[in-house]
Amino acid sequence: MKISNLSLAIGSVLALAAPSLYASETANTDETMVVTASRSQQKLSDVPRSVTVIEKEQLSRVMDQSRNINEALSMLVPGMGTSVHGNLSSKGQNQIRGRRVLLMIDGVSQNNSFLDFGQELSSIDPQNVERIEVIRGGSAVYGLGAQGGIINVITKRPEAGETQYRTKVGTNFQEFGSDSLSWNVYQEAQGGNDTDQWRIGLGYDQRGGSYDASGNRLPSVNNADDMDNINLNGVWNRDFDAERSLTFNFGVRRMEDNDGWCATGGNGAEGKPAEAVHCGPGYNNNVAGKVGVNGPAQPNNVKRTFANYQLRYQDIGFAWGMLDVTGYWMTQDTETFTLAMKDNVPGSPTEGQTYYGHNMTDFDRYGMKLNISSMVSWADITWGMDVEQQSFKQPNSVGFYNNTPDVEQFAIAPFSQFASQVTDNTTLSYGVRYEYVRLGVDDFIVGNTHANAGKAVQGGNPDISEFLFNVGATHYLTDNHQVFASFAQGMSTNEALRAIRTGDSDNVEGAIQPIKTDNYEVGFRGVVGLADYSLAGFYSSSDLGSTLNYDETNNRLESTRAPERVWGVEATLGFDIMPNLRNDNTVSWQEGERKLDGDSEWQPLDGTRIAPIKITSSFLYDTQDYGRYNLNLLYSGARDKSDEITSGAGYAVESFFLMNMGAYYDLPVGTINVAVENLLNEKYMTPYAQAERNNSRYYFAPGRRIYLGYEVKY
């Protein structure tokens, strides 16, 4: 092997989970470096995929006029669904191009593959984010879960030098009610020398409630309103010498209810939005005041804890190239609000009667990622292996059989990725990953609340193994314009516990039925004068897709498996109107269908999967001495009978238009910012809420909200 030390040195600081150095990124340049697409550094212009890179300052501006990172991503990422207001379960919005997205923090997955609660976006503290890389379209480079794409959140790194501090405080409120007032504070410190560098941050966020554009109080059960958050994150890095380093980082976020407004009176089928009634913290909808077998319903202290720990070793003097090894442990622990639990066990002394209590969940993921980056005469090679163990438990407080069996999952996946310069103007990227997954389920009794309650189910160790391939090419038409095309396979498991826990089968064999997706994409991108552009078309298909449908009778989500296909177009355009005025625009359109049985016609996928056309436009104006201003616009279109959407996909979706704006002023000490979310006080309902029509989540989004903040570095 002919290995370039210079190439390896650059790769060592850019590989996998984004160490501290990045090539500078400015508008209209091809020097942006990304690491998520291939698990090693690549120029963005060489990647044969659609990629969105969100830098710290850009994310900060949007987050200063929004209370959730979900909403920021929906504004910035083409193909991503519009946010479900404040919903801890961001289903629909956690999809790109109509399929489930894999969320990672520093290269480690946050998704729950047993039961998709869709809460992984809640694990992110925006103050700890350095940048976000989004791969739009399915991929197997990082393993299971990325049918629709990858969101890799890269956390901040420390800088050597004298100790530096950053303090940020803020508040936000609506004009409709005093209980909408929220406030937050964040304190950060960092420093170090040439050998050891460190950074630590601590934040607290107390959130009030929300009102719609007409001044009506909105429910807060199951979303991020009326909640307190505390975040602790940090990193320590030691450089043993010029070639070897060891980095430890962690992030812990705890969320806890401080009040509760329950949803009542909603009827999604008839288009009647739910109203909010004060029920206090700790109750699910329509539970407060009820009496069960175990006495009056008592509120539970609802809390959710997300934690990530990583230890990473890098060695650019390794014999085969650059060695990168990461060990990790992530955990999600929750306690739900008090809810009704009906005993359906035949012959039980309390058969048919209701208890009031809460569920608990304990989800753990730990493993190791081995990455080696080498260079030979004919290719840059990134190869290695991922090994991972997951476990999940869901006990309850009333002594029933667990709602789901205890389950474990082991996965091992060797992989290789290659990048070859085929001609002076053409780069070919290609790779393969072998995925082996084994589920471990002991014999269990179906939980009391299910229709098959009390049924004995034989456990087992079902497994799957698949080879997943990708290939793509980028051709430089000129120095400033490229055409690219790619094929990539992605795969995820089918939320095995959603099928197993109901006891519809006497055993768990065949419980893992993978969703394997073939993704095709072709596009153009480039720079023309002061403007940059991209245009891409995509198509994906899967023989056995999965759509979640809400079962009102049993108050649960059920999975429908069927062949699926999704296609669409995305475009971006950015340009410098003046040296101090920048405009960026995106357009994304998608459509999808499924076939419920072999003889049926293709039917449209519903709005919980397929987002309507979305157009965004943002302006950033820097006056130098008189402040910086930004304006963000978002139009979400309709899917209605003219698209034949109601014939096979449930409910139509209506359009809406949102405008957010912000301003920043530098004071003699620090910076103050003012922002307004939903500036025009638009009364609208998010597409997912319109399409799902879940009675307890069918209500309007918030009206206008005002933000004030102050930040100082010292």
C-alpha positions as MATLAB code, in Angstrom:
seq = 'MKISNLSLAIGSVLALAAPSLYASETANTDETMVVTASRSQQKLSDVPRSVTVIEKEQLSRVMDQSRNINEALSMLVPGMGTSVHGNLSSKGQNQIRGRRVLLMIDGVSQNNSFLDFGQELSSIDPQNVERIEVIRGGSAVYGLGAQGGIINVITKRPEAGETQYRTKVGTNFQEFGSDSLSWNVYQEAQGGNDTDQWRIGLGYDQRGGSYDASGNRLPSVNNADDMDNINLNGVWNRDFDAERSLTFNFGVRRMEDNDGWCATGGNGAEGKPAEAVHCGPGYNNNVAGKVGVNGPAQPNNVKRTFANYQLRYQDIGFAWGMLDVTGYWMTQDTETFTLAMKDNVPGSPTEGQTYYGHNMTDFDRYGMKLNISSMVSWADITWGMDVEQQSFKQPNSVGFYNNTPDVEQFAIAPFSQFASQVTDNTTLSYGVRYEYVRLGVDDFIVGNTHANAGKAVQGGNPDISEFLFNVGATHYLTDNHQVFASFAQGMSTNEALRAIRTGDSDNVEGAIQPIKTDNYEVGFRGVVGLADYSLAGFYSSSDLGSTLNYDETNNRLESTRAPERVWGVEATLGFDIMPNLRNDNTVSWQEGERKLDGDSEWQPLDGTRIAPIKITSSFLYDTQDYGRYNLNLLYSGARDKSDEITSGAGYAVESFFLMNMGAYYDLPVGTINVAVENLLNEKYMTPYAQAERNNSRYYFAPGRRIYLGYEVKY';
ca = [
       0.000    0.000    0.000;
       1.155    3.505   -0.813;
      -0.186    5.618    2.032;
       0.045    9.410    2.031;
       0.832   10.716    5.538;
      -0.617   14.089    4.628;
      -3.907   12.514    3.500;
      -4.067   10.431    6.641;
      -3.388   13.409    8.849;
      -6.223   15.333    7.248;
      -8.482   12.293    7.431;
      -7.733   11.785   11.102;
      -9.256   15.083   12.060;
     -12.223   14.814    9.743;
     -13.285   11.176    9.928;
     -16.534    9.677   11.203;
     -17.838   11.856   14.015;
     -16.248   15.164   13.213;
     -13.183   16.008   15.294;
     -12.222   19.590   15.863;
     -10.824   20.781   12.522;
     -12.900   21.456    9.432;
     -12.126   23.143    6.191;
     -13.649   26.592    6.169;
     -17.115   26.907    4.687;
     -18.446   30.004    3.036;
     -21.100   30.587    0.424;
     -20.217   29.643   -3.140;
     -17.193   27.439   -2.449;
     -16.531   23.783   -3.066;
     -14.233   23.396   -0.040;
     -16.947   22.255    2.378;
     -15.875   18.961    3.950;
     -18.377   16.350    5.111;
     -17.815   13.098    6.990;
     -21.240   11.479    7.255;
     -21.707   10.381    3.635;
     -18.872    7.828    3.631;
     -17.521    7.751    7.237;
     -14.399    9.602    6.086;
     -13.668   13.082    4.853;
     -14.948   14.095    1.443;
     -15.367   17.371   -0.332;
     -19.068   18.110   -0.565;
     -18.720   18.570   -4.315;
     -17.415   14.977   -4.644;
     -20.301   13.331   -2.786;
     -22.759   11.659   -5.221;
     -25.687   12.354   -2.893;
     -27.822   15.284   -1.764;
     -26.328   16.666    1.435;
     -27.378   19.528    3.708;
     -24.761   21.025    6.040;
     -26.064   23.241    8.865;
     -23.366   25.265   10.584;
     -23.514   26.433   14.199;
     -24.384   30.046   13.442;
     -27.148   29.113   11.018;
     -28.698   26.683   13.493;
     -28.388   29.224   16.302;
     -30.286   31.880   14.330;
     -33.193   29.543   13.650;
     -33.214   28.151   17.203;
     -33.433   31.715   18.580;
     -36.909   31.922   17.028;
     -38.087   28.396   17.779;
     -38.465   26.217   20.858;
     -37.617   22.905   19.218;
     -34.791   21.632   17.050;
     -37.490   19.727   15.116;
     -38.862   23.023   13.851;
     -35.400   24.302   12.958;
     -34.647   21.216   10.871;
     -37.968   21.398    9.042;
     -37.055   24.960    8.013;
     -33.522   24.109    6.891;
     -33.671   20.596    5.374;
     -35.383   19.960    2.004;
     -37.527   16.834    1.940;
     -38.063   16.848    5.694;
     -41.623   17.044    6.987;
     -42.948   20.130    8.743;
     -42.634   19.932   12.506;
     -45.362   18.588   14.756;
     -45.674   21.400   17.277;
     -43.895   20.587   20.498;
     -44.623   16.908   20.127;
     -42.094   14.722   21.904;
     -43.045   12.036   19.405;
     -42.002   13.754   16.185;
     -43.471   11.118   13.896;
     -43.860   12.350   10.352;
     -41.342   15.116   10.907;
     -38.575   12.604   11.617;
     -38.806   11.374    8.036;
     -36.990   12.529    4.927;
     -38.321   11.708    1.486;
     -41.219    9.812    3.041;
     -39.101    7.328    4.974;
     -37.690    7.013    8.480;
     -34.482    8.898    9.154;
     -31.562    7.760   11.303;
     -30.606   10.340   13.932;
     -27.047   10.144   15.222;
     -25.053   12.112   17.762;
     -21.367   12.014   16.831;
     -21.989    8.949   14.682;
     -23.982    6.971   17.282;
     -27.598    6.082   16.532;
     -30.340    7.409   18.832;
     -33.241    5.471   17.252;
     -35.167    2.820   19.142;
     -35.483   -0.159   16.797;
     -37.878   -2.082   19.066;
     -40.679    0.492   19.405;
     -40.425    3.720   17.452;
     -41.458    6.386   19.954;
     -39.941    9.030   17.687;
     -38.457   10.888   20.665;
     -34.798   10.835   19.639;
     -34.780   14.496   18.540;
     -35.609   15.366   22.156;
     -32.213   14.029   23.228;
     -30.351   16.933   21.591;
     -29.300   20.052   23.476;
     -28.977   22.669   20.686;
     -26.403   24.603   22.725;
     -24.056   21.613   22.419;
     -24.215   21.430   18.609;
     -21.291   22.436   16.407;
     -22.894   21.485   13.115;
     -25.384   19.060   11.558;
     -24.851   17.001    8.427;
     -27.930   15.587    6.711;
     -27.752   12.893    4.039;
     -31.014   13.075    2.123;
     -31.919    9.597    0.911;
     -31.455    6.054    2.183;
     -28.054    4.728    3.226;
     -26.548    1.704    4.964;
     -23.191    3.319    5.764;
     -24.053    3.601    9.468;
     -26.327    0.572    9.723;
     -29.998    0.047   10.431;
     -32.598    2.790   10.374;
     -31.555    5.111    7.548;
     -34.209    4.359    4.926;
     -34.849    8.044    4.276;
     -31.530    9.532    5.271;
     -29.145   10.369    8.096;
     -29.045   13.319   10.472;
     -25.643   13.395   12.148;
     -25.446   15.920   14.984;
     -21.810   16.820   15.627;
     -21.143   18.223   19.076;
     -18.787   21.026   20.018;
     -15.089   20.470   20.545;
     -12.843   22.288   23.036;
     -10.203   24.850   22.089;
      -6.823   25.166   23.766;
      -5.946   28.438   25.470;
      -7.030   30.492   28.431;
     -10.335   29.548   29.992;
     -13.230   31.119   28.078;
     -16.822   31.468   29.270;
     -20.135   31.929   27.495;
     -23.392   32.835   29.221;
     -26.725   32.850   27.409;
     -30.114   33.756   28.884;
     -33.468   34.080   27.188;
     -37.204   34.225   27.540;
     -40.160   33.746   25.219;
     -43.882   34.303   25.561;
     -47.147   34.784   23.711;
     -49.510   37.710   23.950;
     -52.439   35.517   24.986;
     -51.662   34.225   28.478;
     -49.140   34.696   31.273;
     -48.638   30.937   31.589;
     -47.024   30.924   28.120;
     -43.907   32.537   29.631;
     -40.755   30.433   29.323;
     -37.149   31.157   30.225;
     -33.768   29.510   29.816;
     -30.149   29.918   30.853;
     -26.979   28.250   29.589;
     -23.426   28.442   30.952;
     -20.380   27.159   29.091;
     -16.663   27.095   29.873;
     -13.704   25.731   27.936;
      -9.918   25.824   27.938;
      -6.776   23.719   28.079;
      -3.244   23.434   26.793;
      -1.526   21.643   23.924;
      -1.953   18.301   25.698;
      -5.355   18.488   27.374;
      -8.408   20.453   26.263;
     -11.843   20.496   27.902;
     -15.292   22.009   27.605;
     -18.389   21.781   29.808;
     -21.879   23.238   29.486;
     -24.926   23.351   31.751;
     -28.366   24.568   30.726;
     -31.844   24.890   32.208;
     -35.075   25.564   30.337;
     -38.455   26.104   32.009;
     -41.270   26.021   29.463;
     -44.770   27.351   29.786;
     -47.768   26.529   27.633;
     -48.930   27.536   24.155;
     -51.987   29.221   22.612;
     -53.258   29.044   19.060;
     -53.676   32.098   16.856;
     -57.166   32.743   18.285;
     -55.908   32.758   21.864;
     -57.149   29.277   22.815;
     -55.006   27.299   25.241;
     -53.435   24.217   23.612;
     -53.043   20.778   25.221;
     -49.585   19.989   26.539;
     -49.851   16.289   27.410;
     -47.382   14.340   25.265;
     -45.488   17.391   24.050;
     -42.698   19.667   25.187;
     -44.898   22.447   26.636;
     -45.249   22.864   30.415;
     -41.954   21.085   30.953;
     -38.557   21.694   32.563;
     -35.330   20.612   30.848;
     -31.875   20.381   32.347;
     -28.866   19.640   30.140;
     -25.283   18.768   31.032;
     -22.657   18.149   28.359;
     -18.911   18.109   28.168;
     -15.795   16.850   26.433;
     -12.187   16.159   27.393;
      -9.436   15.507   24.838;
      -5.843   14.394   25.385;
      -3.237   14.545   22.609;
      -0.608   11.973   23.578;
       1.594   13.138   20.708;
       1.232   14.435   17.162;
      -0.366   11.159   16.019;
      -2.478    9.783   18.887;
      -5.387   11.228   20.842;
      -8.117   10.107   23.243;
     -11.451   11.930   23.562;
     -14.273   11.454   26.058;
     -17.561   13.285   25.615;
     -20.966   13.043   27.220;
     -24.404   14.608   27.110;
     -27.280   14.140   29.551;
     -30.726   15.688   29.173;
     -33.572   15.317   31.662;
     -37.110   16.481   30.888;
     -39.859   16.690   33.498;
     -43.450   17.979   33.434;
     -44.233   21.077   35.492;
     -47.936   21.321   34.559;
     -50.496   19.543   32.435;
     -53.275   20.540   30.058;
     -55.189   17.535   28.724;
     -56.931   17.204   25.353;
     -60.689   16.768   25.395;
     -63.579   16.813   22.938;
     -61.509   16.208   19.811;
     -63.037   14.342   16.891;
     -60.551   14.055   14.074;
     -62.903   12.140   11.788;
     -65.377   15.023   11.893;
     -62.699   17.733   11.806;
     -63.333   18.954   15.359;
     -60.100   20.039   17.110;
     -59.459   19.016   20.711;
     -59.712   21.612   23.464;
     -57.404   21.994   26.447;
     -58.582   21.402   30.006;
     -56.325   21.854   33.018;
     -55.599   18.437   34.532;
     -52.320   19.159   36.310;
     -48.976   17.412   35.721;
     -48.772   13.645   35.565;
     -52.104   12.706   33.970;
     -52.950   11.400   30.536;
     -55.989   12.767   28.739;
     -59.350   12.075   30.491;
     -57.734   10.308   33.478;
     -57.700   12.959   36.226;
     -60.465   12.308   38.767;
     -61.134    8.723   37.670;
     -61.306    5.814   40.149;
     -60.094    2.299   39.399;
     -59.592   -1.018   41.142;
     -56.489    0.366   42.820;
     -58.247    3.572   43.961;
     -58.313    7.106   42.593;
     -55.915    7.924   39.775;
     -52.812    9.579   41.197;
     -50.514   11.765   39.085;
     -47.084   10.410   38.250;
     -43.897   12.416   38.066;
     -43.426   12.298   34.293;
     -39.746   12.358   33.395;
     -37.540   11.409   30.483;
     -33.761   11.044   30.602;
     -31.528   10.812   27.544;
     -27.801   10.149   27.996;
     -24.856    9.617   25.640;
     -21.283    8.677   26.560;
     -18.422    8.142   24.098;
     -14.735    7.307   24.342;
     -12.770    7.674   21.117;
      -9.166    6.793   20.242;
      -7.415    7.989   17.058;
      -4.002    7.064   15.702;
      -2.767    8.391   12.366;
       0.475    6.417   12.753;
      -1.339    3.097   12.546;
       0.323    0.672   10.109;
      -2.703    0.391    7.795;
      -3.685    4.020    7.787;
      -5.658    6.079   10.264;
      -7.187    4.083   13.112;
     -10.382    5.402   14.684;
     -12.095    3.409   17.464;
     -15.175    4.619   19.346;
     -16.831    2.905   22.275;
     -20.227    4.213   23.321;
     -23.214    3.807   25.609;
     -26.514    5.596   25.192;
     -29.615    5.209   27.291;
     -33.210    6.457   27.305;
     -35.219    6.060   30.516;
     -38.772    7.316   30.852;
     -41.779    7.240   33.144;
     -45.105    8.028   31.537;
     -48.058    9.978   32.882;
     -50.838    8.096   34.696;
     -53.079    6.296   32.238;
     -55.947    3.805   32.251;
     -54.966    0.100   32.135;
     -57.775   -2.377   31.559;
     -57.217   -5.960   32.728;
     -58.088   -8.267   29.827;
     -56.655  -11.511   31.265;
     -59.393  -14.189   31.045;
     -60.394  -15.547   34.437;
     -58.603  -12.809   36.354;
     -60.451  -11.631   39.496;
     -60.352   -8.150   37.991;
     -61.070   -9.097   34.371;
     -62.586   -6.145   32.531;
     -61.789   -3.689   35.307;
     -59.461   -0.702   35.066;
     -56.351    0.199   37.024;
     -54.646    3.581   36.928;
     -50.875    3.671   36.790;
     -47.896    4.362   34.564;
     -45.450    2.565   32.297;
     -41.679    2.746   32.465;
     -39.211    2.204   29.648;
     -35.540    1.337   29.850;
     -33.669    1.378   26.544;
     -29.890    0.875   26.331;
     -27.504    0.741   23.396;
     -23.769    0.112   23.701;
     -21.139   -0.951   21.261;
     -17.985   -0.163   19.338;
     -17.218    1.350   15.940;
     -13.907    0.488   14.286;
     -12.908    2.701   11.360;
      -9.681    2.500    9.332;
      -8.942    4.990    6.547;
      -6.295    3.964    4.048;
      -5.062    5.194    0.708;
      -3.818    2.966   -2.094;
      -2.883    3.832   -5.641;
      -6.378    3.188   -7.007;
      -8.690    4.306   -4.177;
      -9.234    5.893   -0.810;
     -10.584    3.111    1.407;
     -12.611    3.317    4.607;
     -13.260   -0.038    6.214;
     -14.029   -1.517    9.566;
     -16.736   -3.063   11.691;
     -19.644   -2.029   13.936;
     -20.653   -4.203   16.897;
     -23.668   -3.329   19.024;
     -25.986   -4.644   21.734;
     -29.425   -3.186   22.543;
     -31.908   -3.976   25.304;
     -35.437   -2.818   26.078;
     -37.795   -3.253   29.050;
     -41.241   -1.800   29.687;
     -42.594   -2.610   33.170;
     -45.577   -0.869   34.782;
     -46.555    0.392   38.208;
     -49.710   -1.702   38.810;
     -48.218   -5.205   38.812;
     -49.496   -6.279   35.388;
     -47.439   -8.416   33.048;
     -44.998   -6.161   31.242;
     -46.539   -4.324   28.308;
     -43.793   -5.815   26.122;
     -41.428   -8.726   26.743;
     -37.870   -7.952   27.750;
     -35.837   -8.087   24.573;
     -32.224   -7.818   23.457;
     -30.717   -7.352   20.023;
     -27.175   -8.063   18.875;
     -25.793   -6.708   15.610;
     -22.451   -6.991   13.861;
     -21.621   -5.389   10.538;
     -18.327   -5.287    8.639;
     -18.149   -2.704    5.851;
     -15.919   -1.216    3.183;
     -16.256    2.101    1.344;
     -14.143    3.114   -1.652;
     -13.578    6.325   -3.592;
     -11.687    6.137   -6.886;
     -10.684    8.826   -9.346;
     -11.856    7.186  -12.581;
     -10.871   10.109  -14.804;
      -9.594   13.602  -14.161;
     -13.217   14.753  -13.952;
     -15.040   11.707  -12.533;
     -15.069   10.243   -9.034;
     -16.639    6.865   -8.304;
     -17.822    6.009   -4.771;
     -18.908    2.477   -3.913;
     -19.157    0.133   -0.969;
     -20.749   -2.841    0.713;
     -21.963   -3.588    4.224;
     -22.931   -6.971    5.665;
     -25.559   -6.668    8.392;
     -26.293   -9.490   10.838;
     -28.961   -8.921   13.480;
     -30.171  -11.393   16.115;
     -33.104  -10.790   18.429;
     -33.288  -12.397   21.873;
     -36.729  -12.877   23.460;
     -37.491  -15.144   26.444;
     -40.829  -16.947   26.785;
     -43.406  -14.409   27.953;
     -47.060  -13.785   28.810;
     -48.931  -11.188   26.731;
     -49.548   -8.041   28.792;
     -52.888   -7.487   30.567;
     -53.996   -4.592   28.361;
     -53.791   -6.450   25.020;
     -56.631   -8.345   23.351;
     -54.662  -11.602   23.751;
     -53.843  -10.841   27.406;
     -52.526  -13.817   29.368;
     -51.528  -15.809   26.294;
     -48.223  -17.680   26.558;
     -45.798  -16.974   23.720;
     -42.681  -18.997   23.034;
     -39.536  -16.919   22.830;
     -36.612  -17.435   20.528;
     -33.716  -15.898   18.626;
     -34.899  -14.873   15.161;
     -32.209  -13.304   13.009;
     -31.594  -11.690    9.648;
     -28.531  -11.182    7.490;
     -28.281   -8.960    4.444;
     -25.666   -7.552    2.109;
     -26.291   -3.872    1.364;
     -24.624   -2.086   -1.542;
     -24.077    1.466   -2.706;
     -22.500    3.011   -5.759;
     -22.394    6.572   -7.021;
     -20.525    8.796   -9.434;
     -19.762   12.507   -9.567;
     -18.683   14.078  -12.843;
     -17.319   17.623  -13.094;
     -18.837   19.248  -16.165;
     -16.627   22.258  -15.360;
     -14.755   23.331  -12.265;
     -17.973   24.852  -10.905;
     -20.654   22.401  -12.041;
     -21.165   18.726  -11.254;
     -23.655   16.045  -12.207;
     -24.081   13.087   -9.865;
     -26.010    9.822   -9.678;
     -26.231    7.126   -7.034;
     -27.820    3.869   -5.964;
     -27.909    3.026   -2.265;
     -29.659    0.416   -0.190;
     -30.963    1.122    3.285;
     -32.512   -1.185    5.829;
     -34.315   -1.093    9.141;
     -36.119   -3.632   11.251;
     -39.885   -3.468   11.521;
     -40.268   -2.485   15.197;
     -40.319   -6.121   16.256;
     -42.058   -5.450   19.582;
     -45.070   -3.856   17.908;
     -45.941   -7.252   16.439;
     -44.591   -9.539   19.174;
     -46.256   -7.911   22.182;
     -49.833   -8.510   20.951;
     -49.384  -12.307   20.915;
     -50.958  -12.731   17.486;
     -48.420  -15.515   16.954;
     -47.588  -18.381   19.332;
     -43.868  -17.702   18.928;
     -41.457  -14.961   17.891;
     -39.940  -16.688   14.896;
     -39.961  -14.375   11.903;
     -40.477  -11.354   14.160;
     -37.765   -9.429   12.355;
     -39.053   -8.619    8.892;
     -36.613   -6.038    7.542;
     -37.615   -3.035    5.484;
     -35.010   -3.040    2.728;
     -35.122    0.012    0.493;
     -33.521    0.634   -2.885;
     -32.784    4.332   -3.372;
     -31.952    6.003   -6.689;
     -30.924    9.615   -7.165;
     -29.646   11.837   -9.956;
     -28.857   15.527   -9.747;
     -26.912   18.641  -10.653;
     -25.225   21.250   -8.493;
     -22.849   24.097   -8.950;
     -21.921   27.740   -8.647;
     -22.809   30.544  -11.055;
     -21.223   33.850  -10.138;
     -22.545   34.736   -6.682;
     -25.182   31.980   -6.683;
     -25.089   28.280   -5.827;
     -27.739   25.772   -6.822;
     -28.720   22.101   -6.676;
     -31.438   20.023   -8.322;
     -32.062   16.339   -7.588;
     -34.682   13.739   -8.419;
     -35.106   10.579   -6.359;
     -36.989    7.292   -6.346;
     -37.101    4.619   -3.640;
     -38.873    1.282   -3.443;
     -39.295   -1.429   -0.839;
     -40.965   -4.827   -1.139;
     -42.211   -4.663    2.442;
     -42.618   -1.128    3.765;
     -44.261   -0.121    7.029;
     -46.838    2.554    7.812;
     -48.146    3.212   11.323;
     -51.915    3.623   11.618;
     -53.678    4.773   14.771;
     -56.211    2.305   16.207;
     -58.741    4.448   18.088;
     -60.495    1.405   19.567;
     -57.384    0.036   21.270;
     -55.600    3.411   21.602;
     -52.397    2.282   19.924;
     -50.406    2.466   16.719;
     -50.395   -0.559   14.444;
     -48.048   -1.295   11.578;
     -49.308   -1.996    8.065;
     -46.783   -3.842    5.866;
     -46.988   -3.496    2.097;
     -44.810   -2.832   -0.966;
     -44.077    0.884   -1.291;
     -42.558    3.363   -3.693;
     -41.734    7.033   -3.139;
     -40.430    9.618   -5.603;
     -39.860   13.346   -5.756;
     -37.735   16.364   -6.619;
     -35.709   18.771   -4.475;
     -33.996   22.029   -5.409;
     -31.936   24.654   -3.617;
     -30.823   28.122   -4.686;
     -28.718   30.559   -2.723;
     -27.168   33.822   -3.756;
     -25.558   36.976   -2.402;
     -27.868   39.817   -3.340;
     -25.298   42.218   -1.914;
     -22.063   41.561   -0.027;
     -24.026   41.814    3.246;
     -27.376   40.353    2.104;
     -27.771   36.610    1.545;
     -30.833   34.676    0.341;
     -31.271   30.864    0.481;
     -34.228   28.929   -0.922;
     -35.399   25.308   -1.018;
     -38.222   23.483   -2.773;
     -39.137   19.859   -2.091;
     -41.958   17.781   -3.534;
     -42.621   14.104   -2.986;
     -45.298   11.501   -3.596;
     -45.703    7.878   -2.559;
     -47.854    4.802   -3.017;
     -48.349    1.377   -1.511;
     -50.026   -1.857   -2.654;
     -51.974   -3.513    0.145;
     -52.325   -6.856   -1.619;
     -50.989   -8.447   -4.753;
     -54.077   -7.835   -6.865;
     -54.882   -4.306   -5.742;
     -54.071   -1.030   -7.407;
     -51.378    1.232   -6.015;
     -52.853    3.590   -3.408;
     -51.342    6.856   -2.174;
     -49.434    6.899    1.109;
     -51.055    9.188    3.639;
     -49.858   12.491    5.059;
     -48.206   10.857    8.069;
     -45.635    9.560    5.590;
     -45.674   11.921    2.621;
     -45.141   15.606    3.320;
     -46.838   18.074    0.955;
     -44.799   20.388   -1.224;
     -42.592   22.599    0.950;
     -40.956   25.882   -0.063;
     -38.618   27.817    2.219;
     -36.780   31.093    1.808;
     -34.421   32.808    4.228;
     -32.729   36.212    4.165;
     -29.741   37.288    6.245;
     -28.815   40.985    6.297;
     -25.747   42.176    8.179;
     -25.590   45.963    8.578;
     -22.253   45.729   10.392;
     -22.772   48.640   12.823;
     -26.575   48.509   13.116;
     -27.320   44.878   13.763;
     -27.939   41.629   11.899;
     -31.389   40.620   10.699;
     -32.838   37.371    9.415;
     -36.198   36.447    7.927;
     -37.405   32.860    7.374;
     -40.426   31.955    5.265;
     -42.070   28.529    4.922;
     -44.950   27.446    2.709;
     -46.452   23.989    3.234;
     -48.792   22.954    0.436;
     -51.896   20.793    0.190;
     -52.612   17.168   -0.657;
     -56.294   16.846   -1.516;
     -58.829   15.082   -3.729;
     -57.276   16.489   -6.869;
     -54.279   14.275   -6.005;
     -56.627   11.352   -5.307;
     -55.183   11.399   -1.818;
     -58.428   10.708   -0.001;
     -59.181    7.572   -2.000;
     -56.527    5.471   -0.312;
     -54.648    7.603    2.139;
     -57.173    8.912    4.603;
     -57.482   12.631    5.109;
     -56.610   15.618    2.976;
     -54.013   18.162    4.087;
     -54.486   21.912    3.773;
     -51.764   24.465    3.074;
     -50.347   27.204    5.312;
     -47.674   29.911    5.281;
     -45.328   30.849    8.144;
     -42.978   33.772    8.664;
     -40.326   34.034   11.396;
     -37.893   36.901   11.907;
     -35.025   37.850   14.202;
     -32.612   40.684   14.929;
     -29.214   40.790   16.679;
     -27.498   43.826   18.158;
     -23.963   43.977   19.528;
     -23.776   45.889   22.806;
     -20.595   47.171   24.456;
     -20.697   43.875   26.343;
     -22.475   40.931   24.738;
     -25.212   40.576   22.110;
     -28.972   40.932   22.432;
     -31.462   39.253   20.113;
     -35.181   39.720   19.452;
     -37.227   37.269   17.376;
     -40.830   36.531   16.480;
     -42.119   33.090   15.545;
     -45.257   32.896   13.376;
     -45.048   36.633   12.834;
     -48.367   36.818   10.959;
     -50.177   34.803   13.650;
     -51.245   32.182   11.101;
     -53.910   29.772   12.348;
     -52.933   26.384   10.999;
     -52.628   22.713   11.815;
     -49.485   20.762   11.018;
     -49.709   18.298    8.110;
     -49.126   15.298   10.381;
     -51.948   16.318   12.725;
     -54.261   16.870    9.751;
     -53.414   13.483    8.257;
     -53.357   11.363   11.407;
     -56.579   12.758   12.955;
     -55.715   11.303   16.383;
     -58.407   12.785   18.653;
     -55.943   13.698   21.398;
     -53.431   15.314   19.013;
     -55.829   16.951   16.586;
     -55.475   20.647   17.421;
     -54.015   23.837   16.006;
     -50.379   24.873   16.156;
     -49.318   27.889   18.278;
     -49.860   31.468   17.232;
     -47.318   34.275   17.433;
     -44.502   33.917   20.004;
     -41.878   36.534   20.955;
     -38.298   35.708   21.934;
     -35.739   37.822   23.810;
     -32.166   36.737   24.493;
     -28.767   37.946   25.648;
     -25.388   36.270   25.169;
     -21.947   37.279   26.428;
     -18.530   35.691   25.975;
     -15.674   36.491   28.358;
];
